[in-house]
Amino acid sequence: MKMPIGFRFHPTDEELVVHYLKRKALSLPLPASVISEFDVLGTHPWSLPGEVNEKRYFFSSRGRDGGGSGGYWKPIGKEKPIIETGSNEVVGMRRALIFCGRKPSNHTNTRWFLHQYRLLHFNSTQ
């Protein structure tokens, strides 16, 4: 998505989960139309839309491993809880993933990584 000149989108983890991901899951209007839907896990990192040197944000379904993209996204490290300010309640989790390219002899890590966010204890009747 092309942003207007001078516009910067730098949300915190909490803002991404509470104001975007949760609202998207509940089919509520988003604060701004700055996150597009895209099959991130099924796409090679070099083919992702947007500028390579900037952070990019996408809504994407879980469950795909990038099988058709010449590699796969492998989780690294531990999941980090996302805590809502005020209530101190854990509302989501963030996990880091690294893209591993498939080579005939082995699986090699690349320099491409992403953060995947998920809601915690999500109830569609909230």
TARADA-V926307 format. One record per residue. N is the residue number from 0. OMEGA is omega in whole degrees, 0 to 359 (none if undefined). D_FIRST is the distance of its C-alpha to the first C-alpha in Angstrom with 2 decimals. Layout:
# TARADA-V926307
N:OMEGA:D_FIRST
N:OMEGA:D_FIRST
This chain:
# TARADA-V926307
0:180:0.00
1:180:3.81
2:175:6.39
3:179:9.85
4:179:12.55
5:181:14.32
6:176:11.97
7:179:12.31
8:181:11.51
9:182:14.60
10:173:15.89
11:176:19.22
12:180:20.05
13:180:21.85
14:178:19.04
15:183:16.72
16:187:19.64
17:188:21.24
18:180:18.62
19:185:15.79
20:181:17.39
21:180:20.68
22:178:19.41
23:180:17.25
24:180:20.48
25:182:22.53
26:176:20.37
27:178:20.27
28:178:17.73
29:179:15.20
30:178:15.49
31:180:11.95
32:183:9.07
33:178:6.83
34:181:7.53
35:176:7.00
36:181:10.22
37:179:10.97
38:183:14.47
39:185:14.34
40:179:18.14
41:184:18.77
42:175:16.71
43:184:18.00
44:180:16.18
45:182:16.03
46:179:14.11
47:179:11.15
48:177:7.76
49:181:6.74
50:182:9.68
51:185:12.83
52:182:14.33
53:175:11.90
54:178:11.65
55:183:8.92
56:180:9.33
57:165:9.78
58:182:12.43
59:177:14.79
60:175:18.41
61:172:21.17
62:177:23.93
63:181:22.57
64:180:23.80
65:184:21.96
66:180:25.16
67:186:23.72
68:180:21.63
69:180:24.69
70:181:24.83
71:178:24.24
72:183:22.90
73:177:26.00
74:176:26.36
75:179:27.88
76:181:29.72
77:174:30.20
78:179:27.90
79:178:27.46
80:175:28.02
81:186:25.69
82:179:28.09
83:179:27.55
84:179:29.05
85:181:32.10
86:185:33.00
87:179:32.80
88:175:31.83
89:184:29.84
90:181:26.87
91:179:24.90
92:176:24.96
93:179:22.86
94:177:23.66
95:177:22.90
96:177:22.64
97:180:23.16
98:178:22.53
99:178:25.94
100:180:26.39
101:176:29.17
102:180:31.98
103:186:35.30
104:182:37.32
105:178:35.11
106:184:31.73
107:176:30.23
108:176:27.72
109:177:24.89
110:179:23.10
111:174:19.93
112:179:19.84
113:173:17.75
114:179:18.60
115:180:18.95
116:175:19.61
117:177:21.91
118:177:23.79
119:178:27.49
120:182:30.12
121:177:27.69
122:185:29.61
123:179:27.99
124:181:30.79
125:none:29.85
